[in-house]
Amino acid sequence: MLVVGSIVIRVDDISSQRAFWSAALDYVAREPADTDFVLLHPRDGEGPNVSLDAARSERVLPPRIHLDLYAEDQAVEVRRLTALGAREVHWDRRPEDADYVIMEDPEGNRFCVIDATDWGGWSRIRRGRP
């Protein structure tokens, strides 16, 4: 059996990305952190780790993989993430009734903020069953 242990994001500035993702997800870093790799884990112990790897990589759009972050209040989370340095990405093919907002972190790594309340997903997420 396999379990997702960590999702790794390649970054240029590990210090600023550590600050962004720690605040965005309310994660804390496993100490001691290296200068080129940081493992962030949920403060409450629930959920996968997010690791930051200071390794140059070519940005490809659209990305082959991205994070979907489920939100109880999507609008509030989009505003909070924007205040932390994220940017909303406009896509002309996004349906008007989409339950997601495409965003990117300060280095351009894409992720989506999903409104999990519309489909009843929030209560399942809180019980540990997405």
VMD Tcl script that builds the backbone (N, CA, C; Angstrom):
set m [mol new atoms 390]
animate dup $m
set s [atomselect $m all]
$s set {name element resname resid chain x y z} {
  {N N MET 1 A 0.836 -1.181 0.000}
  {CA C MET 1 A 0.000 0.000 0.000}
  {C C MET 1 A 0.880 1.243 0.000}
  {N N LEU 2 A 0.492 2.240 -0.765}
  {CA C LEU 2 A 1.202 3.507 -0.807}
  {C C LEU 2 A 0.326 4.612 -0.239}
  {N N VAL 3 A 0.967 5.600 0.347}
  {CA C VAL 3 A 0.286 6.777 0.883}
  {C C VAL 3 A 1.066 7.998 0.420}
  {N N VAL 4 A 0.373 9.051 -0.001}
  {CA C VAL 4 A 1.065 10.285 -0.369}
  {C C VAL 4 A 1.663 10.864 0.903}
  {N N GLY 5 A 2.965 10.978 0.930}
  {CA C GLY 5 A 3.649 11.507 2.102}
  {C C GLY 5 A 3.984 12.967 1.966}
  {N N SER 6 A 4.373 13.380 0.760}
  {CA C SER 6 A 4.767 14.763 0.551}
  {C C SER 6 A 4.606 15.132 -0.913}
  {N N ILE 7 A 4.187 16.335 -1.132}
  {CA C ILE 7 A 4.124 16.913 -2.466}
  {C C ILE 7 A 5.291 17.888 -2.531}
  {N N VAL 8 A 6.136 17.748 -3.527}
  {CA C VAL 8 A 7.350 18.554 -3.619}
  {C C VAL 8 A 7.160 19.658 -4.653}
  {N N ILE 9 A 7.492 20.876 -4.253}
  {CA C ILE 9 A 7.418 22.032 -5.141}
  {C C ILE 9 A 8.831 22.556 -5.332}
  {N N ARG 10 A 9.247 22.682 -6.565}
  {CA C ARG 10 A 10.564 23.262 -6.862}
  {C C ARG 10 A 10.457 24.784 -6.756}
  {N N VAL 11 A 11.426 25.388 -6.095}
  {CA C VAL 11 A 11.388 26.832 -5.850}
  {C C VAL 11 A 12.761 27.445 -6.104}
  {N N ASP 12 A 12.756 28.740 -6.343}
  {CA C ASP 12 A 14.009 29.489 -6.482}
  {C C ASP 12 A 14.449 30.055 -5.133}
  {N N ASP 13 A 13.539 30.737 -4.453}
  {CA C ASP 13 A 13.843 31.386 -3.173}
  {C C ASP 13 A 13.169 30.606 -2.051}
  {N N ILE 14 A 13.916 29.700 -1.461}
  {CA C ILE 14 A 13.330 28.796 -0.475}
  {C C ILE 14 A 12.827 29.535 0.765}
  {N N SER 15 A 13.484 30.609 1.139}
  {CA C SER 15 A 13.071 31.356 2.321}
  {C C SER 15 A 11.705 32.025 2.133}
  {N N SER 16 A 11.531 32.722 1.008}
  {CA C SER 16 A 10.247 33.394 0.790}
  {C C SER 16 A 9.135 32.386 0.513}
  {N N GLN 17 A 9.440 31.285 -0.175}
  {CA C GLN 17 A 8.430 30.270 -0.436}
  {C C GLN 17 A 8.045 29.533 0.846}
  {N N ARG 18 A 9.019 29.343 1.725}
  {CA C ARG 18 A 8.714 28.748 3.045}
  {C C ARG 18 A 7.730 29.641 3.789}
  {N N ALA 19 A 7.977 30.930 3.773}
  {CA C ALA 19 A 7.072 31.866 4.457}
  {C C ALA 19 A 5.678 31.840 3.829}
  {N N PHE 20 A 5.612 31.853 2.487}
  {CA C PHE 20 A 4.318 31.860 1.811}
  {C C PHE 20 A 3.532 30.596 2.118}
  {N N TRP 21 A 4.110 29.427 1.851}
  {CA C TRP 21 A 3.371 28.177 2.003}
  {C C TRP 21 A 3.064 27.861 3.461}
  {N N SER 22 A 3.941 28.245 4.376}
  {CA C SER 22 A 3.647 28.047 5.801}
  {C C SER 22 A 2.413 28.844 6.203}
  {N N ALA 23 A 2.358 30.099 5.774}
  {CA C ALA 23 A 1.203 30.943 6.099}
  {C C ALA 23 A -0.041 30.507 5.337}
  {N N ALA 24 A 0.117 30.146 4.070}
  {CA C ALA 24 A -1.032 29.754 3.249}
  {C C ALA 24 A -1.729 28.528 3.814}
  {N N LEU 25 A -0.952 27.530 4.244}
  {CA C LEU 25 A -1.519 26.253 4.674}
  {C C LEU 25 A -1.554 26.069 6.188}
  {N N ASP 26 A -1.001 27.022 6.938}
  {CA C ASP 26 A -0.826 26.889 8.387}
  {C C ASP 26 A 0.003 25.646 8.693}
  {N N TYR 27 A 1.107 25.500 7.950}
  {CA C TYR 27 A 2.045 24.404 8.123}
  {C C TYR 27 A 3.283 24.916 8.860}
  {N N VAL 28 A 4.015 24.008 9.444}
  {CA C VAL 28 A 5.269 24.339 10.113}
  {C C VAL 28 A 6.391 23.506 9.491}
  {N N ALA 29 A 7.593 24.021 9.583}
  {CA C ALA 29 A 8.747 23.335 9.002}
  {C C ALA 29 A 9.321 22.327 9.986}
  {N N ARG 30 A 9.718 21.186 9.424}
  {CA C ARG 30 A 10.462 20.203 10.219}
  {C C ARG 30 A 11.854 20.789 10.425}
  {N N GLU 31 A 12.287 20.807 11.620}
  {CA C GLU 31 A 13.608 21.355 11.943}
  {C C GLU 31 A 14.571 20.218 12.251}
  {N N PRO 32 A 15.828 20.387 11.953}
  {CA C PRO 32 A 16.386 21.563 11.281}
  {C C PRO 32 A 16.114 21.491 9.780}
  {N N ALA 33 A 15.835 22.636 9.212}
  {CA C ALA 33 A 15.612 22.732 7.766}
  {C C ALA 33 A 16.943 22.952 7.074}
  {N N ASP 34 A 17.093 22.391 5.896}
  {CA C ASP 34 A 18.302 22.595 5.107}
  {C C ASP 34 A 18.187 23.910 4.340}
  {N N THR 35 A 19.278 24.353 3.770}
  {CA C THR 35 A 19.252 25.570 2.960}
  {C C THR 35 A 18.665 25.326 1.581}
  {N N ASP 36 A 18.550 24.039 1.189}
  {CA C ASP 36 A 18.030 23.736 -0.140}
  {C C ASP 36 A 16.803 22.822 -0.141}
  {N N PHE 37 A 16.312 22.453 1.052}
  {CA C PHE 37 A 15.137 21.593 1.134}
  {C C PHE 37 A 14.445 21.818 2.471}
  {N N VAL 38 A 13.131 22.047 2.410}
  {CA C VAL 38 A 12.344 22.236 3.628}
  {C C VAL 38 A 11.091 21.375 3.532}
  {N N LEU 39 A 10.851 20.575 4.564}
  {CA C LEU 39 A 9.622 19.796 4.636}
  {C C LEU 39 A 8.652 20.539 5.551}
  {N N LEU 40 A 7.497 20.912 4.997}
  {CA C LEU 40 A 6.442 21.559 5.770}
  {C C LEU 40 A 5.384 20.519 6.085}
  {N N HIS 41 A 4.890 20.541 7.321}
  {CA C HIS 41 A 3.860 19.576 7.701}
  {C C HIS 41 A 2.723 20.299 8.412}
  {N N PRO 42 A 1.534 19.706 8.367}
  {CA C PRO 42 A 0.379 20.340 9.000}
  {C C PRO 42 A 0.597 20.523 10.500}
  {N N ARG 43 A 0.269 21.700 10.986}
  {CA C ARG 43 A 0.407 21.999 12.413}
  {C C ARG 43 A -0.376 20.992 13.253}
  {N N ASP 44 A -1.563 20.595 12.760}
  {CA C ASP 44 A -2.409 19.668 13.515}
  {C C ASP 44 A -2.137 18.199 13.182}
  {N N GLY 45 A -1.183 17.944 12.290}
  {CA C GLY 45 A -0.823 16.574 11.948}
  {C C GLY 45 A -1.704 15.914 10.904}
  {N N GLU 46 A -2.732 16.602 10.418}
  {CA C GLU 46 A -3.659 16.014 9.447}
  {C C GLU 46 A -3.337 16.501 8.042}
  {N N GLY 47 A -3.120 15.592 7.111}
  {CA C GLY 47 A -2.894 15.971 5.717}
  {C C GLY 47 A -1.484 15.670 5.257}
  {N N PRO 48 A -1.260 15.795 3.946}
  {CA C PRO 48 A 0.067 15.496 3.394}
  {C C PRO 48 A 1.060 16.617 3.675}
  {N N ASN 49 A 2.320 16.258 3.659}
  {CA C ASN 49 A 3.387 17.253 3.760}
  {C C ASN 49 A 3.520 17.974 2.420}
  {N N VAL 50 A 4.064 19.179 2.471}
  {CA C VAL 50 A 4.471 19.908 1.276}
  {C C VAL 50 A 5.948 20.221 1.469}
  {N N SER 51 A 6.762 19.756 0.537}
  {CA C SER 51 A 8.200 19.982 0.628}
  {C C SER 51 A 8.632 20.991 -0.418}
  {N N LEU 52 A 9.578 21.821 -0.051}
  {CA C LEU 52 A 10.125 22.827 -0.962}
  {C C LEU 52 A 11.555 22.437 -1.291}
  {N N ASP 53 A 11.843 22.348 -2.576}
  {CA C ASP 53 A 13.143 21.918 -3.057}
  {C C ASP 53 A 13.754 23.060 -3.862}
  {N N ALA 54 A 14.841 23.617 -3.358}
  {CA C ALA 54 A 15.509 24.723 -4.054}
  {C C ALA 54 A 16.302 24.152 -5.222}
  {N N ALA 55 A 15.605 23.965 -6.317}
  {CA C ALA 55 A 16.219 23.429 -7.526}
  {C C ALA 55 A 15.581 24.132 -8.715}
  {N N ARG 56 A 16.401 24.704 -9.521}
  {CA C ARG 56 A 15.921 25.416 -10.713}
  {C C ARG 56 A 15.195 24.446 -11.627}
  {N N SER 57 A 14.032 24.846 -12.090}
  {CA C SER 57 A 13.310 24.022 -13.053}
  {C C SER 57 A 12.565 24.933 -14.014}
  {N N GLU 58 A 12.383 24.429 -15.206}
  {CA C GLU 58 A 11.706 25.196 -16.233}
  {C C GLU 58 A 10.218 25.247 -15.932}
  {N N ARG 59 A 9.639 26.422 -16.037}
  {CA C ARG 59 A 8.205 26.584 -15.833}
  {C C ARG 59 A 7.478 26.183 -17.107}
  {N N VAL 60 A 6.492 25.303 -16.967}
  {CA C VAL 60 A 5.714 24.822 -18.088}
  {C C VAL 60 A 4.252 25.179 -17.830}
  {N N LEU 61 A 3.602 25.766 -18.837}
  {CA C LEU 61 A 2.188 26.118 -18.711}
  {C C LEU 61 A 1.387 25.443 -19.804}
  {N N PRO 62 A 0.287 24.839 -19.482}
  {CA C PRO 62 A -0.180 24.620 -18.115}
  {C C PRO 62 A 0.702 23.587 -17.420}
  {N N PRO 63 A 0.764 23.680 -16.088}
  {CA C PRO 63 A 1.610 22.725 -15.373}
  {C C PRO 63 A 1.044 21.314 -15.476}
  {N N ARG 64 A 1.920 20.349 -15.424}
  {CA C ARG 64 A 1.469 18.954 -15.503}
  {C C ARG 64 A 0.793 18.506 -14.226}
  {N N ILE 65 A 1.095 19.168 -13.124}
  {CA C ILE 65 A 0.497 18.822 -11.839}
  {C C ILE 65 A 0.342 20.111 -11.038}
  {N N HIS 66 A -0.700 20.164 -10.226}
  {CA C HIS 66 A -0.900 21.326 -9.368}
  {C C HIS 66 A -1.668 20.906 -8.129}
  {N N LEU 67 A -1.693 21.759 -7.122}
  {CA C LEU 67 A -2.438 21.493 -5.899}
  {C C LEU 67 A -3.861 22.000 -6.042}
  {N N ASP 68 A -4.826 21.247 -5.542}
  {CA C ASP 68 A -6.191 21.717 -5.351}
  {C C ASP 68 A -6.364 21.901 -3.850}
  {N N LEU 69 A -6.592 23.132 -3.442}
  {CA C LEU 69 A -6.779 23.457 -2.025}
  {C C LEU 69 A -8.267 23.672 -1.788}
  {N N TYR 70 A -8.863 22.861 -0.937}
  {CA C TYR 70 A -10.300 22.942 -0.674}
  {C C TYR 70 A -10.560 24.005 0.387}
  {N N ALA 71 A -11.579 24.818 0.153}
  {CA C ALA 71 A -11.875 25.946 1.037}
  {C C ALA 71 A -13.309 25.887 1.540}
  {N N GLU 72 A -13.471 26.199 2.796}
  {CA C GLU 72 A -14.802 26.334 3.372}
  {C C GLU 72 A -15.429 27.650 2.930}
  {N N ASP 73 A -14.596 28.691 2.796}
  {CA C ASP 73 A -15.050 29.993 2.294}
  {C C ASP 73 A -14.046 30.445 1.238}
  {N N GLN 74 A -14.342 30.115 -0.002}
  {CA C GLN 74 A -13.418 30.347 -1.107}
  {C C GLN 74 A -13.025 31.820 -1.236}
  {N N ALA 75 A -13.986 32.725 -1.204}
  {CA C ALA 75 A -13.689 34.152 -1.396}
  {C C ALA 75 A -12.739 34.663 -0.320}
  {N N VAL 76 A -12.962 34.264 0.914}
  {CA C VAL 76 A -12.091 34.681 2.018}
  {C C VAL 76 A -10.680 34.144 1.802}
  {N N GLU 77 A -10.565 32.885 1.399}
  {CA C GLU 77 A -9.249 32.283 1.193}
  {C C GLU 77 A -8.512 32.910 0.017}
  {N N VAL 78 A -9.220 33.208 -1.059}
  {CA C VAL 78 A -8.579 33.856 -2.214}
  {C C VAL 78 A -8.038 35.228 -1.792}
  {N N ARG 79 A -8.797 35.984 -1.034}
  {CA C ARG 79 A -8.320 37.296 -0.551}
  {C C ARG 79 A -7.109 37.130 0.366}
  {N N ARG 80 A -7.166 36.150 1.273}
  {CA C ARG 80 A -6.057 35.921 2.210}
  {C C ARG 80 A -4.797 35.513 1.457}
  {N N LEU 81 A -4.923 34.608 0.498}
  {CA C LEU 81 A -3.764 34.174 -0.276}
  {C C LEU 81 A -3.198 35.305 -1.131}
  {N N THR 82 A -4.067 36.144 -1.660}
  {CA C THR 82 A -3.619 37.310 -2.418}
  {C C THR 82 A -2.814 38.244 -1.515}
  {N N ALA 83 A -3.282 38.450 -0.294}
  {CA C ALA 83 A -2.556 39.294 0.652}
  {C C ALA 83 A -1.188 38.712 1.005}
  {N N LEU 84 A -1.052 37.381 0.914}
  {CA C LEU 84 A 0.232 36.728 1.184}
  {C C LEU 84 A 1.186 36.780 -0.011}
  {N N GLY 85 A 0.681 37.200 -1.181}
  {CA C GLY 85 A 1.548 37.311 -2.352}
  {C C GLY 85 A 1.132 36.466 -3.537}
  {N N ALA 86 A 0.056 35.681 -3.406}
  {CA C ALA 86 A -0.427 34.879 -4.536}
  {C C ALA 86 A -1.150 35.796 -5.524}
  {N N ARG 87 A -1.302 35.307 -6.741}
  {CA C ARG 87 A -2.018 36.048 -7.782}
  {C C ARG 87 A -3.065 35.141 -8.408}
  {N N GLU 88 A -4.206 35.744 -8.750}
  {CA C GLU 88 A -5.232 35.007 -9.470}
  {C C GLU 88 A -4.831 34.926 -10.936}
  {N N VAL 89 A -5.052 33.769 -11.536}
  {CA C VAL 89 A -4.739 33.541 -12.939}
  {C C VAL 89 A -6.046 33.472 -13.710}
  {N N HIS 90 A -6.183 34.335 -14.679}
  {CA C HIS 90 A -7.397 34.330 -15.496}
  {C C HIS 90 A -7.196 33.412 -16.701}
  {N N TRP 91 A -8.194 32.581 -16.941}
  {CA C TRP 91 A -8.154 31.615 -18.028}
  {C C TRP 91 A -9.446 31.766 -18.814}
  {N N ASP 92 A -9.348 32.058 -20.089}
  {CA C ASP 92 A -10.546 32.354 -20.884}
  {C C ASP 92 A -11.439 31.130 -21.096}
  {N N ARG 93 A -10.966 29.936 -20.788}
  {CA C ARG 93 A -11.789 28.729 -20.938}
  {C C ARG 93 A -12.430 28.276 -19.619}
  {N N ARG 94 A -12.233 29.047 -18.563}
  {CA C ARG 94 A -12.833 28.696 -17.268}
  {C C ARG 94 A -14.342 28.910 -17.336}
  {N N PRO 95 A -15.140 27.885 -17.018}
  {CA C PRO 95 A -16.596 28.042 -17.054}
  {C C PRO 95 A -17.074 29.082 -16.038}
  {N N GLU 96 A -18.149 29.780 -16.369}
  {CA C GLU 96 A -18.685 30.796 -15.465}
  {C C GLU 96 A -19.100 30.214 -14.121}
  {N N ASP 97 A -19.558 28.978 -14.112}
  {CA C ASP 97 A -20.023 28.360 -12.874}
  {C C ASP 97 A -18.953 27.485 -12.214}
  {N N ALA 98 A -17.688 27.697 -12.568}
  {CA C ALA 98 A -16.598 26.886 -12.014}
  {C C ALA 98 A -16.538 27.027 -10.500}
  {N N ASP 99 A -16.226 25.915 -9.838}
  {CA C ASP 99 A -16.093 25.938 -8.376}
  {C C ASP 99 A -14.634 26.153 -7.952}
  {N N TYR 100 A -13.792 26.562 -8.879}
  {CA C TYR 100 A -12.378 26.759 -8.590}
  {C C TYR 100 A -11.903 28.134 -9.054}
  {N N VAL 101 A -10.864 28.619 -8.372}
  {CA C VAL 101 A -10.153 29.827 -8.769}
  {C C VAL 101 A -8.703 29.406 -8.968}
  {N N ILE 102 A -8.158 29.707 -10.144}
  {CA C ILE 102 A -6.764 29.374 -10.426}
  {C C ILE 102 A -5.882 30.483 -9.864}
  {N N MET 103 A -4.855 30.073 -9.128}
  {CA C MET 103 A -3.929 31.039 -8.537}
  {C C MET 103 A -2.502 30.551 -8.757}
  {N N GLU 104 A -1.556 31.425 -8.467}
  {CA C GLU 104 A -0.150 31.029 -8.472}
  {C C GLU 104 A 0.547 31.682 -7.305}
  {N N ASP 105 A 1.532 30.982 -6.757}
  {CA C ASP 105 A 2.286 31.507 -5.624}
  {C C ASP 105 A 3.237 32.605 -6.123}
  {N N PRO 106 A 3.987 33.250 -5.243}
  {CA C PRO 106 A 4.860 34.346 -5.676}
  {C C PRO 106 A 5.880 33.980 -6.752}
  {N N GLU 107 A 6.192 32.700 -6.927}
  {CA C GLU 107 A 7.130 32.275 -7.972}
  {C C GLU 107 A 6.429 31.713 -9.202}
  {N N GLY 108 A 5.112 31.736 -9.218}
  {CA C GLY 108 A 4.383 31.279 -10.393}
  {C C GLY 108 A 3.943 29.827 -10.376}
  {N N ASN 109 A 4.115 29.132 -9.249}
  {CA C ASN 109 A 3.627 27.755 -9.132}
  {C C ASN 109 A 2.110 27.793 -8.987}
  {N N ARG 110 A 1.425 27.108 -9.881}
  {CA C ARG 110 A -0.043 27.169 -9.934}
  {C C ARG 110 A -0.709 26.238 -8.921}
  {N N PHE 111 A -1.873 26.689 -8.457}
  {CA C PHE 111 A -2.741 25.883 -7.599}
  {C C PHE 111 A -4.155 26.404 -7.765}
  {N N CYS 112 A -5.125 25.611 -7.351}
  {CA C CYS 112 A -6.529 26.021 -7.419}
  {C C CYS 112 A -7.113 26.063 -6.022}
  {N N VAL 113 A -7.982 27.025 -5.808}
  {CA C VAL 113 A -8.753 27.097 -4.569}
  {C C VAL 113 A -10.162 26.656 -4.924}
  {N N ILE 114 A -10.575 25.543 -4.353}
  {CA C ILE 114 A -11.845 24.907 -4.673}
  {C C ILE 114 A -12.884 25.260 -3.616}
  {N N ASP 115 A -14.068 25.657 -4.057}
  {CA C ASP 115 A -15.184 25.880 -3.141}
  {C C ASP 115 A -15.770 24.521 -2.801}
  {N N ALA 116 A -15.390 23.983 -1.661}
  {CA C ALA 116 A -15.803 22.636 -1.277}
  {C C ALA 116 A -17.193 22.607 -0.645}
  {N N THR 117 A -17.789 23.753 -0.390}
  {CA C THR 117 A -19.102 23.755 0.258}
  {C C THR 117 A -20.224 23.438 -0.710}
  {N N ASP 118 A -20.074 23.793 -1.985}
  {CA C ASP 118 A -21.145 23.590 -2.955}
  {C C ASP 118 A -21.506 22.130 -3.178}
  {N N TRP 119 A -20.557 21.240 -3.073}
  {CA C TRP 119 A -20.817 19.831 -3.331}
  {C C TRP 119 A -20.785 18.990 -2.057}
  {N N GLY 120 A -20.842 19.666 -0.904}
  {CA C GLY 120 A -20.850 18.927 0.350}
  {C C GLY 120 A -19.508 18.342 0.714}
  {N N GLY 121 A -18.485 18.750 -0.005}
  {CA C GLY 121 A -17.165 18.185 0.228}
  {C C GLY 121 A -16.529 18.617 1.529}
  {N N TRP 122 A -16.911 19.792 2.027}
  {CA C TRP 122 A -16.238 20.301 3.225}
  {C C TRP 122 A -16.454 19.385 4.421}
  {N N SER 123 A -17.672 18.888 4.613}
  {CA C SER 123 A -17.915 18.018 5.766}
  {C C SER 123 A -17.144 16.701 5.624}
  {N N ARG 124 A -17.001 16.176 4.406}
  {CA C ARG 124 A -16.221 14.953 4.197}
  {C C ARG 124 A -14.739 15.218 4.446}
  {N N ILE 125 A -14.256 16.380 4.012}
  {CA C ILE 125 A -12.844 16.726 4.223}
  {C C ILE 125 A -12.543 16.802 5.712}
  {N N ARG 126 A -13.409 17.453 6.445}
  {CA C ARG 126 A -13.191 17.593 7.886}
  {C C ARG 126 A -13.218 16.246 8.592}
  {N N ARG 127 A -13.882 15.251 8.002}
  {CA C ARG 127 A -13.902 13.904 8.578}
  {C C ARG 127 A -12.759 13.052 8.022}
  {N N GLY 128 A -11.940 13.647 7.150}
  {CA C GLY 128 A -10.793 12.921 6.594}
  {C C GLY 128 A -11.128 12.084 5.376}
  {N N ARG 129 A -12.247 12.367 4.715}
  {CA C ARG 129 A -12.631 11.619 3.526}
  {C C ARG 129 A -12.961 12.584 2.391}
  {N N PRO 130 A -11.953 12.984 1.583}
  {CA C PRO 130 A -12.230 13.923 0.482}
  {C C PRO 130 A -13.132 13.336 -0.577}
}
mol reanalyze $m
mol bondsrecalc $m
mol representation Tube
mol addrep $m
